[in-house]
């Protein structure tokens, strides 16, 4: 989209024309013309090189999307979603719909958005109406049990469901930091409007988990995760917050060590764990040695399926447990958006610390090979060098906050690394009792 087209699309008549098209769609639109219902591809210029991690590829959502991209996507599909919603709810006019959705538009924006774009209040209302109902209809289409039902009930999503690549691109865009609408708005659509096709909050929560499955970089959904509590996503702030809660969630039961506890032997406890002096900052500062350095110091790596909360170091047997990370062409974008969300909106630093630890461990292809052998990394980028490049600048300008449980863990790892004699003695005793 060139500059002239952009000005036309967002000119003074945008509100009037959009409302007119929703209130009176053409016959081709209502009959489900494939051409008008397809989700458009991103500009070719963006396909030629890797897009920035926060830039939408197919879909723009909410009043902050203008800081991410200068082109709107899927607008006609959004308009059709609103028209279908109005038909089912017997609402004759978009302005009447907006009046029911917004009790106090200015207060709503001030409460849920930080520095939204300098549009008129009516434009903000219409934009949020389009986007929220579009996502609502998207979740309704997820409730269909087979592809034919999806096409019959939600023809405007037929292109999406028939193309797995588009599904993944679409899902990626829904979790971008600036591409968000409040979860409370979706709940309002469910609770405050009479419905022909029901979408209860419990069903929404289940569909949110299904959507998260598509972008979860730790692939925890691929296994029976009986020790993990399923969060109530409807209480989250927005979609990205749902993903954040999922990847940072605590297991119901801590993963215990399967090795003998050497501290239960009094003599060994006295030998290795005498009262320690206050921790001193090591030569590595807040960083850990690389995976290859730790491996040479007899520290082993083991994969644990789960969220980042499974990460721990067992100094009893010199084992560093890490969650499995699936790395493909979308993983960097997901990690960066989660990181940015925590940095700007969360008081904790759990995810930031995980990223910092992985950034420390990975510096060369040799490090990647060690973590790959331990199944901590599954690399689908094509080469170990590409994965190293992905991590090189991951922590640039990131505030590495204090995080007590991970800080204590890294001190223990450094203690094992910097005291190889004691570590090898512990290993020998462990093996002799094994």
C-alpha positions in Angstrom: 0.0 0.0 0.0 1.6 3.3 -1.1 1.2 6.6 0.7 -1.7 7.8 -1.5 -3.7 4.7 -0.9 -3.0 5.0 2.9 -4.4 8.5 2.9 -7.5 7.4 1.0 -8.1 4.5 3.4 -7.9 6.6 6.5 -9.4 9.9 5.2 -12.3 11.8 6.7 -14.9 9.7 5.0 -13.6 6.4 6.5 -16.1 6.3 9.4 -19.1 7.1 7.1 -18.1 4.6 4.4 -17.4 1.8 6.9 -20.7 2.3 8.7 -22.5 2.4 5.3 -20.9 -0.9 4.1 -21.7 -2.7 7.4 -25.4 -1.5 7.5 -25.9 -2.4 3.8 -23.5 -5.0 2.4 -23.6 -5.9 -1.2 -25.1 -9.2 -2.4 -21.7 -10.5 -3.3 -20.6 -10.0 0.3 -23.6 -11.7 1.9 -23.5 -14.6 -0.5 -20.0 -15.4 0.6 -17.9 -14.4 -2.4 -14.5 -16.1 -2.0 -12.7 -13.2 -3.5 -14.0 -10.6 -0.9 -13.6 -13.0 2.1 -10.0 -13.9 1.7 -7.4 -12.6 4.2 -5.0 -10.6 2.2 -1.3 -11.5 2.1 1.3 -9.1 3.6 3.1 -6.8 1.1 5.7 -8.5 -0.9 8.4 -6.2 0.4 7.9 -7.7 3.9 8.0 -11.2 2.5 11.4 -10.6 0.9 13.1 -10.0 4.3 12.3 -11.0 7.9 9.7 -8.6 9.3 10.3 -6.9 12.6 9.2 -8.9 15.5 6.3 -6.6 16.4 4.9 -5.9 12.9 1.7 -7.7 11.8 1.8 -9.8 8.7 -1.9 -10.4 8.1 -4.0 -8.7 10.7 -4.1 -5.4 12.6 -6.1 -5.2 15.8 -6.9 -2.3 18.2 -6.0 1.4 18.3 -2.3 0.8 18.9 -1.7 -1.1 15.7 -0.7 2.1 13.8 2.6 2.1 15.7 3.4 -1.3 14.2 2.3 -1.1 10.6 1.0 1.6 8.2 -1.4 -0.8 6.4 -4.7 -2.2 7.6 -5.4 -5.9 6.9 -8.6 -8.0 6.7 -10.8 -4.9 7.0 -13.5 -6.2 4.7 -13.7 -9.4 6.7 -14.1 -7.4 9.9 -17.0 -5.5 8.4 -18.7 -8.7 7.4 -18.3 -10.1 10.9 -20.0 -7.1 12.4 -22.8 -7.2 9.9 -23.4 -10.9 10.7 -23.3 -10.2 14.4 -25.8 -7.4 14.0 -28.1 -9.7 12.0 -28.2 -12.3 14.7 -28.7 -9.7 17.5 -31.3 -7.8 15.4 -29.4 -4.5 15.8 -30.2 -2.3 12.7 -27.4 0.2 12.9 -23.7 0.2 13.8 -24.0 3.4 15.9 -26.7 1.7 18.0 -24.3 -1.3 18.5 -21.5 1.0 19.6 -23.8 2.8 22.1 -24.5 -0.6 23.7 -20.8 -1.6 23.8 -19.4 1.7 25.2 -20.9 3.2 28.4 -18.0 5.8 28.5 -15.7 5.6 25.5 -13.1 8.0 26.8 -12.9 6.3 30.2 -12.6 2.9 28.4 -9.6 4.1 26.3 -7.9 5.7 29.3 -8.3 2.6 31.3 -7.2 0.0 28.8 -4.7 1.8 26.5 -1.5 3.7 26.9 -1.2 6.6 24.5 -3.6 5.4 21.8 -3.3 6.9 18.3 -4.6 10.5 17.9 -7.9 9.5 16.3 -11.3 10.9 17.0 -13.3 9.2 19.8 -15.8 7.9 17.3 -13.0 6.4 15.2 -11.6 4.6 18.3 -15.1 3.3 19.1 -15.6 1.9 15.5 -12.2 0.4 15.4 -12.6 -1.4 18.7 -16.1 -2.6 17.6 -14.8 -4.0 14.3 -11.8 -5.7 15.9 -13.5 -7.1 19.0 -16.4 -8.6 17.1 -14.0 -10.0 14.5 -12.1 -11.9 17.2 -15.4 -12.9 18.8 -16.6 -14.4 15.5 -13.2 -16.0 15.1 -13.6 -17.9 18.4 -17.2 -18.9 17.3 -15.7 -20.3 14.1 -13.3 -22.3 16.3 -16.3 -23.9 18.0 -17.3 -25.6 14.7 -16.5 -29.3 14.9 -15.4 -29.9 11.3 -14.1 -27.8 8.3 -17.4 -27.9 6.5 -19.2 -26.5 9.5 -16.6 -23.8 9.8 -17.2 -22.8 6.2 -20.9 -23.0 6.4 -21.3 -21.0 9.6 -18.4 -18.6 9.1 -17.7 -18.2 5.4 -15.5 -15.2 6.0 -12.9 -17.5 7.8 -12.9 -20.3 5.1 -9.6 -19.2 3.6 -8.0 -19.1 7.1 -9.1 -22.6 8.1 -8.1 -24.2 4.8 -4.5 -23.0 4.9 -2.3 -24.1 7.8 0.4 -21.5 7.0 -2.1 -18.7 7.1 -3.5 -20.0 10.5 0.0 -19.8 12.0 0.6 -16.3 10.6 -2.8 -15.2 11.7 -2.3 -16.6 15.2 1.2 -15.0 15.5 -0.4 -11.6 14.7 -3.0 -12.0 17.4 -0.3 -12.2 20.1 1.7 -9.2 19.1 2.1 -6.7 21.9 0.6 -3.7 20.1 -2.2 -5.8 18.4 -4.3 -6.2 21.5 -7.9 -5.5 22.7 -9.0 -5.9 26.3 -10.2 -9.3 27.3 -13.1 -7.6 29.2 -14.4 -6.5 25.8 -14.7 -10.0 24.6 -16.4 -11.0 27.9 -18.9 -8.2 27.4 -19.9 -9.5 24.0 -20.6 -12.9 25.5 -22.4 -11.7 28.7 -24.4 -8.7 27.5 -25.9 -9.7 24.2 -28.6 -12.4 23.5 -27.2 -15.1 21.4 -28.3 -17.6 18.8 -25.0 -19.4 18.9 -23.7 -19.6 22.4 -20.1 -19.0 23.4 -19.9 -19.3 27.2 -16.9 -18.1 29.2 -15.9 -21.7 29.8 -15.9 -22.4 26.1 -13.9 -19.2 25.5 -11.3 -20.3 28.0 -10.9 -23.7 26.2 -10.7 -22.0 22.8 -8.1 -19.6 24.1 -6.0 -22.6 25.2 -6.3 -24.1 21.7 -5.2 -20.8 20.1 -2.2 -20.6 22.5 -1.2 -24.1 21.4 -0.4 -22.8 17.9 2.2 -20.3 19.2 3.4 -21.9 22.5 7.3 -22.1 22.0 7.6 -24.7 24.7 5.1 -27.1 23.1 3.8 -28.0 26.6 0.4 -28.8 25.1 1.8 -31.7 23.1 2.1 -33.8 26.3 -0.2 -34.9 29.1 0.6 -32.2 31.6 -1.3 -33.5 34.6 0.9 -31.6 37.1 0.0 -28.2 35.7 -2.9 -26.0 36.6 -4.9 -24.7 33.6 -5.2 -20.9 34.1 -8.4 -19.0 33.8 -7.5 -17.0 30.7 -10.7 -14.9 30.9 -9.1 -13.1 33.8 -6.1 -12.0 31.8 -5.8 -8.6 30.3 -5.6 -9.6 26.7 -4.4 -12.4 24.4 -0.7 -11.8 24.8 -1.2 -11.8 28.6 -2.9 -15.2 28.2 0.2 -16.6 26.5 2.4 -15.0 29.1 0.5 -16.6 32.0 0.6 -20.0 30.1 4.4 -20.0 29.6 5.1 -18.7 33.2 2.6 -20.9 35.1 3.6 -22.9 38.1 3.2 -26.7 38.2 1.0 -28.0 40.9 3.7 -30.3 42.0 7.4 -29.5 41.9 9.5 -31.8 39.8 11.6 -33.7 42.4 15.1 -35.0 41.9 15.3 -38.6 41.0 18.8 -38.8 42.5 20.0 -39.6 46.0 20.1 -36.5 48.3 23.7 -36.3 49.5 22.7 -33.8 52.2 21.0 -36.6 54.1 24.4 -38.0 54.9 25.7 -35.9 57.8 29.4 -36.3 57.0 28.9 -35.2 53.4 26.7 -32.4 54.4 29.4 -31.1 56.7 32.0 -31.5 54.0 30.2 -29.8 51.2 27.6 -27.5 52.7 29.3 -25.7 55.6 27.8 -22.4 56.5 28.6 -20.2 53.4 29.8 -16.6 53.4 27.6 -14.0 51.7 27.6 -14.5 47.9 30.2 -12.6 46.0 29.6 -11.4 42.4 31.6 -13.7 40.1 33.6 -12.8 37.1 30.5 -13.6 35.0 28.3 -11.0 36.8 24.7 -11.6 36.0 25.5 -14.1 33.2 26.1 -17.8 33.3 29.0 -19.5 31.5 28.1 -20.9 28.1 26.7 -24.4 27.8 30.0 -25.8 26.5 31.9 -24.3 29.5 29.4 -25.7 32.0 29.6 -29.1 30.2 33.4 -29.2 30.5 32.9 -28.5 34.3 30.8 -31.7 34.5 27.5 -29.9 34.7 24.9 -31.8 32.7 21.7 -30.6 31.0 18.3 -32.3 31.1 15.1 -31.4 29.3 11.8 -31.1 31.4 8.5 -30.7 29.5 6.7 -27.7 30.9 6.6 -24.0 31.3 9.7 -22.0 32.3 8.8 -22.7 35.9 10.3 -26.2 35.6 13.8 -24.6 35.3 16.0 -25.6 38.2 19.6 -26.7 39.1 20.2 -29.8 41.1 23.5 -29.3 42.8 23.3 -32.8 44.3 24.1 -34.4 40.9 25.3 -31.3 38.9 22.3 -31.3 36.7 20.7 -28.2 35.1 17.0 -28.8 34.1 15.5 -26.6 31.4 12.2 -26.6 29.5 12.2 -27.7 25.9 12.2 -24.8 23.4 10.9 -25.3 19.9 12.7 -22.8 17.6 11.2 -22.0 14.2 10.7 -18.9 12.1 8.1 -17.5 14.5 9.8 -18.2 17.8 11.9 -15.1 18.0 8.8 -12.9 17.5 6.9 -14.8 20.2 9.8 -14.5 22.7 10.4 -10.8 22.0 6.7 -9.9 22.5 6.5 -11.9 25.7 9.7 -10.2 26.9 8.3 -6.7 25.9 5.0 -7.5 27.7 6.8 -8.4 30.9 9.2 -5.4 30.7 6.4 -2.9 30.3 3.5 -4.4 32.3 4.7 -6.9 34.9 6.5 -6.4 38.2 8.1 -9.9 38.0 11.1 -10.7 36.0 10.6 -14.5 35.5 10.5 -14.5 31.7 13.2 -11.9 31.4 15.5 -14.1 33.6 14.8 -17.2 31.5 15.7 -15.3 28.3 18.9 -14.0 30.0 19.9 -17.5 31.1 19.4 -18.9 27.6 21.2 -15.9 26.1 24.2 -16.7 28.4 24.2 -20.4 27.6 24.1 -19.9 23.8 27.1 -18.2 22.2 28.5 -20.7 19.6 27.2 -23.6 17.5 29.0 -25.9 20.0 26.6 -24.6 22.7 23.6 -25.2 20.5 24.8 -28.8 19.8 25.1 -29.5 23.5 21.6 -28.2 24.2 20.2 -30.0 21.2 21.7 -33.3 22.3 20.0 -32.8 25.6 16.8 -32.0 23.8 16.5 -28.6 25.5 16.5 -27.1 22.0 14.7 -28.3 18.9 16.1 -26.1 16.1 14.1 -25.8 12.8 15.9 -22.7 11.6 18.2 -24.7 9.3 21.5 -24.3 11.1 23.0 -23.9 14.5 24.6 -20.6 13.3 21.1 -19.1 12.7 20.0 -20.0 16.2 23.1 -18.3 17.7 22.4 -15.2 15.6 18.8 -15.2 17.0 20.0 -15.1 20.6 22.9 -12.6 20.0 20.8 -9.5 20.6 17.9 -10.9 22.5 18.8 -9.0 25.7 19.9 -5.7 24.2 18.3 -2.8 26.1 16.5 -5.3 28.4 16.3 -4.6 32.1 17.5 -7.7 33.9 15.6 -7.5 37.1 16.3 -9.3 40.4 14.4 -12.6 40.5 15.1 -14.4 43.7 14.5 -18.0 42.7 16.4 -17.7 39.4 19.2 -15.6 41.0 19.7 -18.3 43.7 19.7 -20.9 41.0 22.3 -19.1 38.9 24.5 -18.7 42.0 24.4 -22.4 42.6 25.3 -23.1 38.9 28.3 -20.7 39.2 29.3 -22.3 42.5 29.4 -25.7 40.8 31.3 -24.2 37.8 33.9 -22.3 39.8 34.6 -25.1 42.3 35.4 -28.0 39.9 37.3 -30.0 42.6 34.3 -30.0 44.9 32.0 -30.8 42.0 34.0 -33.8 40.9 34.2 -35.1 44.4 30.4 -34.8 44.7 30.0 -36.6 41.3 32.3 -39.4 42.5 30.4 -39.9 45.7 27.1 -39.8 43.8 28.3 -42.5 41.4 29.7 -44.7 44.2 26.2 -44.7 45.8 24.4 -45.1 42.5 
